[in-house]
Amino acid sequence: MTISEDAGLQAGRRKGMSAGLVYDRVKQAIMEGRMAEFAPIEEKALVEEFALSRTPVREALTRLAAEGLVTLRANRSAIVAPAAPAGLGIYCEARDRVAAAVGRFAAMRRWDTDIAALKAYTATMDATPAPSAVAVRAVFRALANAARNRYLETEHERLIDTGTRLACAAGCIDSYRQLSADGLRRIVAAVITGDADAAEAEARAQVAALCSAIAAADGKACNDGP
């Protein structure tokens, strides 16, 4: 399967396409599970598919590798990296720690502009019966931004990406997204009031619920339908 099987790519495919678009499309395919773990990614094939030179394609793959989504190989190829190479338990432990820190620091350090952003993004997330991936991600990012720690922000983003991949592979992405939204409402409420203990506790409770959903699904539909 080529990346350009994504319907949105066909309309935008043209010579001179930027490395950023290659990055976006490959990442999207990985995140949605259309490119499985350890699937080969041939640099030459991407060059031909996107009508680009090797330089921007290599740039896109290098960026994906830096985020842990692909593993580069010496022969100008790459493979899709496993979502959680050390196992679900280690992943959940790391996410618990990072989420707890983000929640606590966000409650302690948030500015008035952060509160306004959190309220706006949460309202957008709640505007539809089923929260969208974009809306949920926006609230996660606003929380990390409010924590005022770039290292935590970067790792938080990476762990959220990994969780999405794990939920897609387990077949429970819809339930996973709803659990994310439910937890985010409670975390945001605690952050807005400045209750650091509550924000940390709600963040850890959210992670526990998300990890339990992934573990319970085990490749089944997790009550989300086919």
VOZA-716675 format. One line per field, with one value per atom (N, C-alpha, C): residue in one letter; atom name; residue number from 1; x, y, z. Coordinates in steps of 0.001 Angstrom, whole numbers. Example, Ala and Ser with C-alpha at 12.3 -4.5 7.8 and 13.67 -1.06 7.14 Angstrom:
! residues 2
aa	c(A, A, A, S, S, S)
at	c(N, CA, C, N, CA, C)
i	c(1, 1, 1, 2, 2, 2)
east	c(13190, 12300, 13200, 12850, 13670, 12900)
north	c(-5690, -4500, -3300, -2250, -1060, 30)
up	c(7800, 7800, 7800, 7080, 7140, 7870)
! end
This chain:
! residues 226
aa	c(M, M, M, T, T, T, I, I, I, S, S, S, E, E, E, D, D, D, A, A, A, G, G, G, L, L, L, Q, Q, Q, A, A, A, G, G, G, R, R, R, R, R, R, K, K, K, G, G, G, M, M, M, S, S, S, A, A, A, G, G, G, L, L, L, V, V, V, Y, Y, Y, D, D, D, R, R, R, V, V, V, K, K, K, Q, Q, Q, A, A, A, I, I, I, M, M, M, E, E, E, G, G, G, R, R, R, M, M, M, A, A, A, E, E, E, F, F, F, A, A, A, P, P, P, I, I, I, E, E, E, E, E, E, K, K, K, A, A, A, L, L, L, V, V, V, E, E, E, E, E, E, F, F, F, A, A, A, L, L, L, S, S, S, R, R, R, T, T, T, P, P, P, V, V, V, R, R, R, E, E, E, A, A, A, L, L, L, T, T, T, R, R, R, L, L, L, A, A, A, A, A, A, E, E, E, G, G, G, L, L, L, V, V, V, T, T, T, L, L, L, R, R, R, A, A, A, N, N, N, R, R, R, S, S, S, A, A, A, I, I, I, V, V, V, A, A, A, P, P, P, A, A, A, A, A, A, P, P, P, A, A, A, G, G, G, L, L, L, G, G, G, I, I, I, Y, Y, Y, C, C, C, E, E, E, A, A, A, R, R, R, D, D, D, R, R, R, V, V, V, A, A, A, A, A, A, A, A, A, V, V, V, G, G, G, R, R, R, F, F, F, A, A, A, A, A, A, M, M, M, R, R, R, R, R, R, W, W, W, D, D, D, T, T, T, D, D, D, I, I, I, A, A, A, A, A, A, L, L, L, K, K, K, A, A, A, Y, Y, Y, T, T, T, A, A, A, T, T, T, M, M, M, D, D, D, A, A, A, T, T, T, P, P, P, A, A, A, P, P, P, S, S, S, A, A, A, V, V, V, A, A, A, V, V, V, R, R, R, A, A, A, V, V, V, F, F, F, R, R, R, A, A, A, L, L, L, A, A, A, N, N, N, A, A, A, A, A, A, R, R, R, N, N, N, R, R, R, Y, Y, Y, L, L, L, E, E, E, T, T, T, E, E, E, H, H, H, E, E, E, R, R, R, L, L, L, I, I, I, D, D, D, T, T, T, G, G, G, T, T, T, R, R, R, L, L, L, A, A, A, C, C, C, A, A, A, A, A, A, G, G, G, C, C, C, I, I, I, D, D, D, S, S, S, Y, Y, Y, R, R, R, Q, Q, Q, L, L, L, S, S, S, A, A, A, D, D, D, G, G, G, L, L, L, R, R, R, R, R, R, I, I, I, V, V, V, A, A, A, A, A, A, V, V, V, I, I, I, T, T, T, G, G, G, D, D, D, A, A, A, D, D, D, A, A, A, A, A, A, E, E, E, A, A, A, E, E, E, A, A, A, R, R, R, A, A, A, Q, Q, Q, V, V, V, A, A, A, A, A, A, L, L, L, C, C, C, S, S, S, A, A, A, I, I, I, A, A, A, A, A, A, A, A, A, D, D, D, G, G, G, K, K, K, A, A, A, C, C, C, N, N, N, D, D, D, G, G, G, P, P, P)
at	c(N, CA, C, N, CA, C, N, CA, C, N, CA, C, N, CA, C, N, CA, C, N, CA, C, N, CA, C, N, CA, C, N, CA, C, N, CA, C, N, CA, C, N, CA, C, N, CA, C, N, CA, C, N, CA, C, N, CA, C, N, CA, C, N, CA, C, N, CA, C, N, CA, C, N, CA, C, N, CA, C, N, CA, C, N, CA, C, N, CA, C, N, CA, C, N, CA, C, N, CA, C, N, CA, C, N, CA, C, N, CA, C, N, CA, C, N, CA, C, N, CA, C, N, CA, C, N, CA, C, N, CA, C, N, CA, C, N, CA, C, N, CA, C, N, CA, C, N, CA, C, N, CA, C, N, CA, C, N, CA, C, N, CA, C, N, CA, C, N, CA, C, N, CA, C, N, CA, C, N, CA, C, N, CA, C, N, CA, C, N, CA, C, N, CA, C, N, CA, C, N, CA, C, N, CA, C, N, CA, C, N, CA, C, N, CA, C, N, CA, C, N, CA, C, N, CA, C, N, CA, C, N, CA, C, N, CA, C, N, CA, C, N, CA, C, N, CA, C, N, CA, C, N, CA, C, N, CA, C, N, CA, C, N, CA, C, N, CA, C, N, CA, C, N, CA, C, N, CA, C, N, CA, C, N, CA, C, N, CA, C, N, CA, C, N, CA, C, N, CA, C, N, CA, C, N, CA, C, N, CA, C, N, CA, C, N, CA, C, N, CA, C, N, CA, C, N, CA, C, N, CA, C, N, CA, C, N, CA, C, N, CA, C, N, CA, C, N, CA, C, N, CA, C, N, CA, C, N, CA, C, N, CA, C, N, CA, C, N, CA, C, N, CA, C, N, CA, C, N, CA, C, N, CA, C, N, CA, C, N, CA, C, N, CA, C, N, CA, C, N, CA, C, N, CA, C, N, CA, C, N, CA, C, N, CA, C, N, CA, C, N, CA, C, N, CA, C, N, CA, C, N, CA, C, N, CA, C, N, CA, C, N, CA, C, N, CA, C, N, CA, C, N, CA, C, N, CA, C, N, CA, C, N, CA, C, N, CA, C, N, CA, C, N, CA, C, N, CA, C, N, CA, C, N, CA, C, N, CA, C, N, CA, C, N, CA, C, N, CA, C, N, CA, C, N, CA, C, N, CA, C, N, CA, C, N, CA, C, N, CA, C, N, CA, C, N, CA, C, N, CA, C, N, CA, C, N, CA, C, N, CA, C, N, CA, C, N, CA, C, N, CA, C, N, CA, C, N, CA, C, N, CA, C, N, CA, C, N, CA, C, N, CA, C, N, CA, C, N, CA, C, N, CA, C, N, CA, C, N, CA, C, N, CA, C, N, CA, C, N, CA, C, N, CA, C, N, CA, C, N, CA, C, N, CA, C, N, CA, C, N, CA, C, N, CA, C, N, CA, C, N, CA, C, N, CA, C, N, CA, C, N, CA, C, N, CA, C, N, CA, C, N, CA, C, N, CA, C, N, CA, C, N, CA, C, N, CA, C, N, CA, C, N, CA, C, N, CA, C, N, CA, C, N, CA, C, N, CA, C, N, CA, C, N, CA, C, N, CA, C, N, CA, C, N, CA, C, N, CA, C, N, CA, C, N, CA, C, N, CA, C, N, CA, C, N, CA, C, N, CA, C, N, CA, C, N, CA, C, N, CA, C, N, CA, C, N, CA, C, N, CA, C, N, CA, C, N, CA, C, N, CA, C, N, CA, C, N, CA, C, N, CA, C, N, CA, C, N, CA, C, N, CA, C, N, CA, C, N, CA, C)
i	c(1, 1, 1, 2, 2, 2, 3, 3, 3, 4, 4, 4, 5, 5, 5, 6, 6, 6, 7, 7, 7, 8, 8, 8, 9, 9, 9, 10, 10, 10, 11, 11, 11, 12, 12, 12, 13, 13, 13, 14, 14, 14, 15, 15, 15, 16, 16, 16, 17, 17, 17, 18, 18, 18, 19, 19, 19, 20, 20, 20, 21, 21, 21, 22, 22, 22, 23, 23, 23, 24, 24, 24, 25, 25, 25, 26, 26, 26, 27, 27, 27, 28, 28, 28, 29, 29, 29, 30, 30, 30, 31, 31, 31, 32, 32, 32, 33, 33, 33, 34, 34, 34, 35, 35, 35, 36, 36, 36, 37, 37, 37, 38, 38, 38, 39, 39, 39, 40, 40, 40, 41, 41, 41, 42, 42, 42, 43, 43, 43, 44, 44, 44, 45, 45, 45, 46, 46, 46, 47, 47, 47, 48, 48, 48, 49, 49, 49, 50, 50, 50, 51, 51, 51, 52, 52, 52, 53, 53, 53, 54, 54, 54, 55, 55, 55, 56, 56, 56, 57, 57, 57, 58, 58, 58, 59, 59, 59, 60, 60, 60, 61, 61, 61, 62, 62, 62, 63, 63, 63, 64, 64, 64, 65, 65, 65, 66, 66, 66, 67, 67, 67, 68, 68, 68, 69, 69, 69, 70, 70, 70, 71, 71, 71, 72, 72, 72, 73, 73, 73, 74, 74, 74, 75, 75, 75, 76, 76, 76, 77, 77, 77, 78, 78, 78, 79, 79, 79, 80, 80, 80, 81, 81, 81, 82, 82, 82, 83, 83, 83, 84, 84, 84, 85, 85, 85, 86, 86, 86, 87, 87, 87, 88, 88, 88, 89, 89, 89, 90, 90, 90, 91, 91, 91, 92, 92, 92, 93, 93, 93, 94, 94, 94, 95, 95, 95, 96, 96, 96, 97, 97, 97, 98, 98, 98, 99, 99, 99, 100, 100, 100, 101, 101, 101, 102, 102, 102, 103, 103, 103, 104, 104, 104, 105, 105, 105, 106, 106, 106, 107, 107, 107, 108, 108, 108, 109, 109, 109, 110, 110, 110, 111, 111, 111, 112, 112, 112, 113, 113, 113, 114, 114, 114, 115, 115, 115, 116, 116, 116, 117, 117, 117, 118, 118, 118, 119, 119, 119, 120, 120, 120, 121, 121, 121, 122, 122, 122, 123, 123, 123, 124, 124, 124, 125, 125, 125, 126, 126, 126, 127, 127, 127, 128, 128, 128, 129, 129, 129, 130, 130, 130, 131, 131, 131, 132, 132, 132, 133, 133, 133, 134, 134, 134, 135, 135, 135, 136, 136, 136, 137, 137, 137, 138, 138, 138, 139, 139, 139, 140, 140, 140, 141, 141, 141, 142, 142, 142, 143, 143, 143, 144, 144, 144, 145, 145, 145, 146, 146, 146, 147, 147, 147, 148, 148, 148, 149, 149, 149, 150, 150, 150, 151, 151, 151, 152, 152, 152, 153, 153, 153, 154, 154, 154, 155, 155, 155, 156, 156, 156, 157, 157, 157, 158, 158, 158, 159, 159, 159, 160, 160, 160, 161, 161, 161, 162, 162, 162, 163, 163, 163, 164, 164, 164, 165, 165, 165, 166, 166, 166, 167, 167, 167, 168, 168, 168, 169, 169, 169, 170, 170, 170, 171, 171, 171, 172, 172, 172, 173, 173, 173, 174, 174, 174, 175, 175, 175, 176, 176, 176, 177, 177, 177, 178, 178, 178, 179, 179, 179, 180, 180, 180, 181, 181, 181, 182, 182, 182, 183, 183, 183, 184, 184, 184, 185, 185, 185, 186, 186, 186, 187, 187, 187, 188, 188, 188, 189, 189, 189, 190, 190, 190, 191, 191, 191, 192, 192, 192, 193, 193, 193, 194, 194, 194, 195, 195, 195, 196, 196, 196, 197, 197, 197, 198, 198, 198, 199, 199, 199, 200, 200, 200, 201, 201, 201, 202, 202, 202, 203, 203, 203, 204, 204, 204, 205, 205, 205, 206, 206, 206, 207, 207, 207, 208, 208, 208, 209, 209, 209, 210, 210, 210, 211, 211, 211, 212, 212, 212, 213, 213, 213, 214, 214, 214, 215, 215, 215, 216, 216, 216, 217, 217, 217, 218, 218, 218, 219, 219, 219, 220, 220, 220, 221, 221, 221, 222, 222, 222, 223, 223, 223, 224, 224, 224, 225, 225, 225, 226, 226, 226)
east	c(834, 0, 868, 539, 1286, 594, 1363, 806, -254, -100, -1021, -2393, -2612, -3959, -4886, -4308, -5099, -5737, -7068, -7787, -7324, -6989, -6589, -5270, -4451, -3136, -3211, -4129, -4185, -4374, -5225, -5498, -4289, -3435, -2323, -1012, -997, 254, 754, 1973, 2546, 4060, 4734, 6178, 6521, 7553, 7937, 7259, 6528, 5851, 6873, 6552, 7515, 7716, 8855, 9131, 8079, 7523, 6502, 5275, 4881, 3699, 3994, 5200, 5591, 5541, 6105, 6083, 4648, 3781, 2396, 1678, 1863, 1131, 1643, 2948, 3488, 3083, 3179, 2789, 1315, 477, -953, -1213, -516, -699, -267, 816, 1287, 298, -131, -1026, -2371, -2840, -4131, -4033, -2813, -2639, -2643, -2591, -2534, -1146, -171, 1185, 1510, 1608, 1773, 3188, 3351, 4675, 5599, 6824, 7881, 7651, 6604, 6385, 7533, 8054, 9169, 8714, 9582, 9351, 10557, 10393, 11495, 11629, 12802, 13044, 12837, 13322, 13180, 11710, 10894, 9469, 8797, 9180, 8611, 9047, 10293, 10799, 9948, 9659, 8866, 7416, 6880, 5465, 5160, 6058, 5811, 6482, 7190, 7871, 8825, 9664, 10625, 12029, 13009, 14376, 14514, 15657, 15870, 15981, 16456, 16726, 15488, 14377, 13204, 12575, 12669, 12136, 12946, 14274, 15133, 14885, 14656, 14363, 13094, 12067, 10815, 11015, 11775, 12018, 12867, 13816, 14654, 13816, 12889, 11996, 11105, 10595, 9766, 10582, 11844, 12711, 12969, 13133, 13369, 12177, 11001, 9798, 9523, 10390, 10222, 9199, 8772, 7750, 8355, 9575, 10244, 11666, 12239, 13642, 14382, 15398, 16158, 17145, 17372, 18347, 19417, 20527, 21684, 21481, 20576, 20408, 19308, 19214, 18233, 16802, 16529, 15173, 14880, 13674, 13273, 12163, 11855, 10714, 9881, 8612, 7741, 8152, 8474, 8913, 7730, 7964, 6881, 6400, 5106, 4542, 5113, 5213, 5708, 6681, 7915, 8865, 9155, 9030, 9302, 8059, 6918, 5696, 4722, 3460, 2402, 2634, 3106, 3301, 4300, 5422, 6437, 5913, 5176, 4569, 3631, 2768, 1783, 2468, 3551, 4304, 4866, 5445, 6018, 4926, 3822, 2760, 2150, 2016, 1476, 2328, 3644, 4548, 4504, 4544, 4560, 3223, 2121, 800, 581, 1046, 911, 1663, 2879, 3676, 3032, 2531, 1870, 656, -164, -1345, -988, -13, 393, 968, 1915, 2547, 1573, 658, -333, -1199, -1601, -2423, -1648, -344, 498, 940, 1106, 1758, 864, -369, -1214, -1424, -1450, -1721, -3193, -3640, -5019, -5261, -4244, -4395, -4535, -3872, -4001, -5417, -5947, -7309, -8302, -8122, -9017, -8892, -7656, -7442, -8048, -7848, -8387, -9916, -10536, -12002, -12475, -11776, -12186, -12012, -10863, -10606, -11523, -11817, -12730, -14137, -14562, -15877, -15957, -14884, -14847, -14919, -14188, -14197, -15597, -16330, -17657, -18773, -18404, -19420, -20074, -19458, -20002, -20188, -21141, -21376, -20138, -19395, -18168, -16987, -16122, -14999, -14064, -13629, -12731, -11300, -10473, -9064, -8395, -8728, -8123, -8494, -9758, -10221, -9586, -9509, -8894, -7421, -6732, -5310, -5082, -5968, -5821, -5867, -6734, -6816, -5557, -5087, -3840, -2690, -2609, -1515, -1642, -2864, -3061, -2649, -2916, -2491, -966, -317, 1136, 1756, 1157, 1661, 1550, 449, 245, 1253, 1828, 2803, 4124, 4394, 5592, 6892, 6950, 8165, 8307, 9270, 9402, 9747, 10513, 10868, 9622, 8819, 7576, 6640, 6583, 5695, 6052, 7349, 7799, 7490, 7788, 7548, 6056, 5289, 3836, 3263, 3723, 3259, 3610, 4827, 5269, 4424, 4144, 3366, 1916, 1368, 4, -43, 959, 1030, 1089, 1914, 2052, 730, 42, -1246, -2259, -2262, -3181, -2878, -1598, -1213, -1622, -1407, -1766, -3273, -4045, -5501, -5995, -5375, -5742, -5452, -4277, -3910, -4817, -5246, -6121, -7565, -7918, -9280, -10243, -9732, -10637, -10429, -10115, -9787, -10962, -12192, -13342, -13548, -13497, -13626, -12447, -11281, -10070, -10218, -10730, -10893, -11949, -13010, -14039, -13511, -12740, -12121, -11157, -10435, -9526, -10302, -11415, -12224, -12800, -13298, -13873, -12828, -11633, -10571, -10112, -10045, -9585, -10512, -11805, -12731, -12407, -12133, -11847, -10483, -9497, -8166, -8241, -8907, -9026, -9724, -10775, -11497, -10567, -9722, -8783, -7707, -7241, -6212, -6760, -7970, -8569, -8693, -9042, -9169, -7824, -6767, -5452, -5219, -6005, -5871, -4869, -3599, -2548, -2710, -3115, -3299, -4387, -5497, -6602, -6228, -5515, -5111, -4197, -3257, -2373, -3150, -4045, -4819, -5711, -6345, -7213, -6401, -5203, -4343, -3941, -3606, -3206, -4402, -5577, -6779, -7104, -6900, -7141, -6211, -4939, -3976, -4330, -4729, -5110, -6291, -7272, -8442, -8066, -7203, -6786, -5993, -5067, -4249, -5094, -6066, -6961, -7780, -8218, -9008, -8177, -6925, -6052, -5790, -5484, -5182, -6384, -7583, -8799, -9215, -8919, -9373, -8689, -7355, -6583, -6956, -7054, -7353, -8824, -9688, -11137, -11714, -13010, -13621, -13858, -13739, -13903, -15256, -16292, -17661, -17828, -16896, -16980, -17588, -17924, -18386, -17231, -17461, -16412, -15375)
north	c(-1188, 0, 1237, 2206, 3456, 4487, 5443, 6481, 7263, 7412, 8224, 7599, 6417, 5871, 6702, 7523, 8477, 9439, 9580, 10376, 11827, 12360, 13755, 14019, 12992, 13193, 13351, 12622, 12625, 14041, 14827, 16175, 17079, 16798, 17688, 17227, 16084, 15534, 16345, 16822, 17601, 17667, 17992, 18135, 19328, 19174, 20245, 20180, 19109, 18945, 18987, 19635, 19837, 18588, 18568, 17469, 17425, 18598, 18644, 17838, 17858, 17098, 15601, 15224, 13813, 13351, 14161, 13852, 13681, 14632, 14590, 13333, 12977, 11849, 10511, 10394, 9143, 8993, 10080, 10028, 9665, 10258, 9969, 8484, 7933, 6515, 5627, 6008, 5229, 5352, 6578, 6814, 6120, 6024, 5396, 3889, 3358, 1918, 1392, 2289, 1837, 1353, 1713, 1173, 462, -849, -1652, -1557, -1955, -2007, -2887, -2424, -3109, -3131, -2433, -2353, -1568, -2024, -1317, -5, 981, 2273, 2526, 2358, 2509, 3965, 4527, 5910, 6119, 5172, 5287, 5318, 4498, 4467, 5797, 6400, 7698, 8781, 8731, 9699, 9645, 8440, 8290, 8680, 8282, 8544, 10023, 10750, 12161, 13081, 12504, 13295, 14309, 13811, 14654, 14106, 14929, 14434, 13678, 13042, 12267, 13162, 14386, 15232, 15509, 16008, 16249, 14963, 13882, 12614, 12137, 12246, 11856, 12751, 14023, 14967, 14551, 14171, 13743, 12481, 11515, 10275, 10520, 11430, 11758, 12384, 13231, 13849, 12803, 11876, 10800, 9901, 9679, 8867, 9549, 10871, 11624, 11529, 11323, 11190, 9742, 8836, 7437, 6683, 7263, 6609, 5668, 5940, 5049, 4789, 3716, 3386, 3421, 4271, 4408, 3264, 2868, 1833, 2396, 1687, 2198, 2189, 1368, 1212, 2103, 3326, 4299, 3774, 3086, 2623, 2803, 2485, 2601, 1582, 1375, 554, 1323, 979, 1571, 1020, 1903, 1473, 942, -25, -509, 611, 623, 1699, 1693, 529, 418, -752, -557, -1672, -2341, -1620, -2203, -2822, -2726, -3316, -2279, -2672, -1760, -1282, -2162, -1786, -656, -739, 305, 1610, 1489, 2676, 3364, 2592, 3168, 3817, 3212, 3796, 5161, 5235, 6504, 7552, 7159, 8133, 8615, 7722, 8106, 9216, 9020, 9991, 11332, 11296, 12540, 13267, 12533, 13149, 13784, 13104, 13643, 14962, 15007, 16231, 17359, 17031, 18045, 18606, 17737, 18192, 19098, 18673, 19452, 20805, 20804, 22061, 22995, 22427, 23266, 23997, 23304, 23935, 25001, 24784, 25718, 26924, 26719, 27729, 28366, 27930, 28428, 29924, 30555, 31971, 32167, 33409, 33697, 33280, 33448, 33050, 31527, 30780, 29321, 28902, 29568, 29251, 29506, 30626, 30941, 29894, 29477, 28472, 27129, 26734, 25455, 25448, 26549, 26637, 26560, 27250, 27273, 25906, 25266, 23968, 22885, 22987, 22013, 22176, 23426, 23672, 23100, 23254, 22680, 21164, 20580, 19124, 18620, 19405, 18992, 19367, 20009, 20504, 19392, 18224, 17098, 15903, 15021, 13857, 12983, 12785, 11993, 12933, 13088, 14017, 13616, 14597, 14316, 14215, 13556, 13422, 14783, 15682, 17013, 17790, 17725, 18471, 17951, 16624, 16031, 16402, 16313, 16642, 18106, 18986, 20408, 20654, 19941, 20108, 19559, 18383, 17835, 18835, 19433, 20369, 21622, 22107, 23293, 23026, 21834, 21463, 21458, 20826, 20759, 22149, 22998, 24368, 25115, 24886, 25560, 25110, 23914, 23401, 24150, 24844, 25670, 24872, 23727, 22915, 22237, 22653, 22160, 20673, 20209, 18792, 17936, 18346, 17622, 17701, 18862, 19048, 18090, 17968, 17083, 15625, 15203, 13809, 13512, 14479, 14334, 14067, 14838, 14673, 13284, 12834, 11536, 10412, 10531, 9494, 9474, 10622, 10675, 9999, 10272, 9610, 8087, 7639, 6200, 5602, 6292, 5791, 5657, 6619, 6558, 5345, 5102, 3936, 2640, 2563, 1352, 1119, 2188, 2056, 1633, 2183, 1772, 294, -149, -1559, -2478, -2010, -2826, -2815, -1853, -1789, -1038, -180, 529, 2038, 2558, 3971, 4873, 4490, 5341, 5432, 4299, 4297, 5025, 4827, 5478, 6989, 7469, 8907, 9465, 8708, 9176, 9212, 8203, 8206, 9380, 9677, 10831, 12109, 12287, 13494, 13573, 12459, 12445, 12869, 12319, 12666, 14105, 14569, 15939, 16965, 16721, 17669, 17840, 16733, 16797, 17435, 17104, 17700, 19210, 19625, 21049, 21796, 21210, 21860, 22098, 21115, 21258, 22288, 22305, 23273, 24693, 24894, 26228, 26764, 25889, 26325, 26377, 25893, 25922, 24837, 23762, 22658, 21638, 21784, 20933, 19482, 19218, 17829, 17142, 17840, 17262, 17070, 18034, 17926, 16724, 16532, 15374, 14081, 14029, 12808, 12475, 13481, 13245, 12803, 13361, 12954, 11492, 11090, 9704, 8759, 9193, 8378, 8206, 9270, 9186, 8163, 8225, 7286, 5854, 5627, 4276, 3760, 4628, 4226, 3918, 4744, 4539, 3247, 3014, 1801, 550, 640, -502, -825, 218, 8, -698, -281, -910, -2367, -2596, -3953, -4877, -4351, -5169, -5458, -4518, -4688, -5857, -5903, -7023, -7301, -6245, -6407, -6534, -6455, -6544, -5149, -5084, -3799, -2899, -3399, -2577, -1860, -2564, -2050, -854, -669, 454, 61, -1184, -1631, -2073, -2411, -2929, -1869)
up	c(0, 0, 0, -874, -905, -31, 432, 1275, 536, -788, -1573, -1734, -1167, -1173, -294, 600, 1356, 360, 411, -580, -586, 589, 663, -1, -162, -750, -2259, -2890, -4347, -4891, -4217, -4717, -4561, -3550, -3303, -3876, -4528, -5048, -6240, -6171, -7256, -7068, -8130, -8056, -7166, -6356, -5456, -4114, -3867, -2594, -1456, -363, 713, 1546, 2257, 3192, 4283, 4619, 5665, 5313, 4062, 3672, 3667, 3241, 3314, 4763, 5641, 7075, 7567, 7228, 7691, 7216, 5944, 5380, 5918, 6046, 6585, 8053, 8797, 10202, 10339, 9510, 9563, 9306, 8323, 8003, 9165, 9842, 10993, 12144, 12432, 13568, 13395, 12161, 11890, 11723, 11839, 11727, 10313, 9318, 7930, 7553, 8366, 8226, 9539, 9480, 10686, 11237, 12476, 13081, 12243, 12068, 11321, 9811, 9339, 7891, 7248, 6097, 5449, 4833, 4879, 4232, 3340, 2065, 1135, 702, 905, 531, -965, -1779, -3228, -3624, -2972, -3293, -2961, -1844, -1479, -2448, -2880, -3864, -5126, -5584, -6805, -6576, -5443, -5161, -5013, -4334, -4076, -5103, -6073, -7104, -6491, -5579, -4875, -5030, -4684, -4583, -3262, -3080, -1857, -609, -779, 386, 1237, 672, 1516, 2064, 1307, 1792, 2994, 2870, 3977, 5191, 4929, 6011, 6763, 6003, 6629, 7458, 6927, 7661, 8903, 8792, 9951, 11061, 10681, 11677, 12336, 11554, 12103, 13027, 12656, 13505, 14835, 14809, 16033, 16984, 16424, 17239, 17632, 17191, 17560, 16735, 15619, 14795, 13757, 13323, 12381, 12862, 12350, 12619, 11298, 11211, 9973, 9820, 8572, 8262, 7345, 7284, 6539, 5034, 4524, 3076, 2512, 3052, 2581, 2678, 3743, 3990, 5474, 5849, 7252, 7497, 8750, 9111, 10123, 10196, 11204, 12568, 13485, 14809, 15610, 16480, 17337, 18248, 18545, 19357, 20766, 21365, 22745, 22810, 22367, 22279, 23612, 24712, 26026, 26654, 25977, 26499, 27038, 27137, 27583, 29008, 29865, 31258, 31427, 30716, 30801, 30208, 29110, 28509, 29496, 30120, 31042, 32240, 32694, 33807, 33420, 32230, 31765, 31567, 30962, 30713, 32022, 32991, 34291, 34906, 34885, 35505, 34791, 33469, 32700, 32804, 32691, 32785, 34152, 35195, 36551, 36686, 36140, 36216, 35416, 34219, 33399, 34130, 34701, 35425, 36600, 37395, 38572, 38168, 37230, 36847, 36137, 35352, 34666, 35683, 36747, 37779, 38543, 38685, 39432, 38608, 37284, 36463, 35412, 35286, 34188, 34303, 33120, 32998, 32648, 32675, 32267, 30820, 29979, 28578, 28445, 29339, 29323, 29721, 30732, 31173, 30043, 29363, 28237, 27138, 26833, 25793, 26203, 27435, 27907, 27839, 28230, 28157, 26712, 25824, 24419, 23773, 23998, 23387, 23963, 25252, 25858, 25292, 25092, 24499, 23085, 22324, 20974, 21040, 21978, 22142, 22486, 23267, 23715, 22744, 21640, 20709, 19895, 19849, 19098, 20037, 19744, 20622, 20791, 19705, 19764, 19549, 20537, 20393, 19270, 18490, 17373, 17865, 17068, 17414, 17506, 16588, 16569, 17821, 18222, 19391, 20675, 20798, 21995, 22060, 20926, 20904, 21282, 20870, 21188, 22691, 23400, 24857, 25521, 25057, 25594, 25421, 24263, 23991, 24846, 25031, 25864, 27310, 27793, 29144, 29252, 28276, 28298, 28191, 27383, 27249, 28572, 29299, 30586, 31630, 31460, 32426, 32368, 31267, 31123, 31278, 30639, 30675, 29321, 28522, 27163, 27112, 28076, 28097, 28338, 29304, 29563, 28366, 27745, 26595, 25462, 25175, 24107, 24419, 25632, 26001, 26090, 26561, 26636, 25247, 24281, 22888, 22357, 22631, 22153, 22768, 24048, 24733, 24258, 23938, 23400, 22033, 21191, 19890, 20060, 20991, 21224, 21692, 22583, 23061, 21942, 21032, 19890, 19018, 18774, 17973, 18659, 19961, 20701, 20681, 20816, 20796, 19419, 18361, 16998, 16795, 17246, 17079, 17879, 19040, 19892, 19411, 18561, 18035, 18928, 19813, 20730, 20670, 19494, 19390, 19758, 19432, 19762, 21271, 21942, 23401, 24041, 23492, 23994, 23900, 22786, 22601, 23555, 23786, 24710, 26144, 26516, 27842, 27986, 26926, 26951, 27226, 26510, 26682, 28086, 28602, 29955, 30988, 30859, 31795, 31641, 30402, 30164, 30799, 30771, 31401, 32878, 33550, 34980, 35257, 34426, 34606, 34396, 33336, 33018, 34151, 34693, 35798, 36981, 37300, 38410, 38096, 36852, 36453, 36545, 36086, 36101, 37525, 38476, 39871, 40586, 39926, 40536, 41564, 41519, 42475, 41914, 42281, 41727, 42120, 43369, 43815, 43002, 42799, 42040, 40578, 40003, 38600, 38395, 39310, 39211, 39368, 40343, 40581, 39389, 38803, 37645, 36435, 36277, 35157, 35300, 36490, 36712, 36549, 36971, 36795, 35313, 34544, 33101, 32456, 32792, 32221, 32592, 33834, 34263, 33448, 33194, 32410, 30971, 30396, 29009, 28852, 29763, 29686, 29925, 30806, 31047, 29809, 29093, 27872, 26809, 26663, 25672, 26051, 27322, 27771, 27626, 27898, 27828, 26395, 25483, 24100, 23421, 23495, 22928, 21486, 20696, 19279, 18955, 19968, 19724, 19601, 19320, 18979, 20192, 21392, 22595, 22597, 22108, 22055, 21119, 20205, 19284, 17945, 17761, 16456, 15600, 14347, 13466, 13119)
! end
